[in-house]
Amino acid sequence: MAYTDLRSFIEALEQAGQLSRVKAEVDSILEITEIADRESKSPAAGGAAPPLFDPIHGTRGGRGLLFENVTGSEIPCAINVFGSYERMRMALGCEDFEALANRVQQLVKPEMPTTLMDKMKKLPDLVKIAGFGPKVVKRGMCQEVVYTDDADLSRLPIIQCWPGDGGRYITFAGIYTKDPDSGERNVGMYRVQIFEPKMTAMHWHIHHDGARHHRKYKARGEKMPLAIVLGGEPVLPYAATCPLPPDVSELLFAGFLNGTGIELVKCKTIDMEVPVNAEIVIEGYVEPDETIIEGPFGDHTGFYSAAGPYPVFRVTAITHRRNPIYPTTIVGLPPQEDYYLGKATERVFLPLLQMLIPDVVDYSLPMFGAFHNCVFVKIDKHYPYQARKVMSSIWGAGQMMLTKMIVVVDADVNVHDEQDVLFHMCANVDWKRDVAVVDGPVDVLDHASPFEGAGAKIGIDATRKIPGEGQVREYPELLKMTQDIKEKVTRRWLEYGLGGV
Ligand SMILES: [Mn+2]
């Protein structure tokens, strides 16, 4: 079951023992970060077994936190509410990520119905997809309270995340923009640095859809309407951060995850529609030419990203529900809340990656790689240099093109256990023969590359080598006990007097 808004999700978390309310006064400058950081690295609430795809790190995440008494604000602040597998699963309203992956696969399967019968069969699916689109309605709870001239960002419990940050940042908002030509809506999650009660910066990278929309307004010399949306259906933050192709609407995807279209309401002061179930909406315009030095910001890489000029956003209104809740998040040394959002994407995108690269049996973005630095790929190898082919394919696949290190392993290696991957890598690799270093685009946040966004990447073929892959001797067999002895020992375990299995 999907939840309709942040507060019903938080209530459900509380009932499930997944939320702590903090009644003591806490400071939004740094103190909330330190508490949330400790919580996210604590054992997961509920004590459930970790998922198979993350046996080692899946046991962490603590509880979601609701700070009810933040210094200088009357609005409570929620953090880490998505920061574990159980909470992420609840937010997405799915049994498990694999079940969700299957639903997504059905949605995108490029199957052309050939016969009339097929078409008839496909029809309910298409009607269902059509029903997931957003619906504009007359009024919305997110506008129960409206401030225009008296709008003031300093009323919100906006946090400063890390000591070296440029200031306070809104970190967990959906940024709503529209293409001025097509009217197509985009929702992205970009950080927002506060400068004045009614002025912020708008931080997006050049390849983000929000930046693309802004370039169009800039070319016309017009300011761009933009809404910063906090709260709403819990599927929204996931949809906003999912690496969807540019022409796939985040709101449609959110509606699909939600099981029903997201209801929107017209903003009060700008030409934009926002989710009726949002907690808080900040309306305003991004200036076409005016910029301000934004940053530094403690980023998901675990390092500060540098300050730089970004467009200025001016607030025209703040609307909110009665007694709103302000959601936020921090990023930093993993695991943080974003690890679970990323892992959900890893699982949901596996069938899509397999459509693109059929060789992939499974893959993992290990925690230490902070998403773009490392991917472990498992293949069922049948021909020489198949691992090289897979590397090239990954370096050509959407955002995975930025992967700085690829390790390809055989089908009997567990890609979700870094010890297992590194064991086979260290054992199977000849460092002259089995390594490919290539030049290419890297993440703009990568600080080691010689140029911003451009540098070298490494592919390591850790599979057993076969003839045709350079000078190769025969690889020995890996030690493995026979199945009948394994079963016998399991059966007789208590007899040995060695305690529980
Ligand atoms: Mn987009």
Boltz pocket constraint, residues with backbone or C-beta under 6 A from the ligand:
constraints:
  - pocket:
      binder: B
      contacts: [[A, 186], [A, 187], [A, 209], [A, 244], [A, 245], [A, 246], [A, 248], [A, 250]]
      max_distance: 6.0
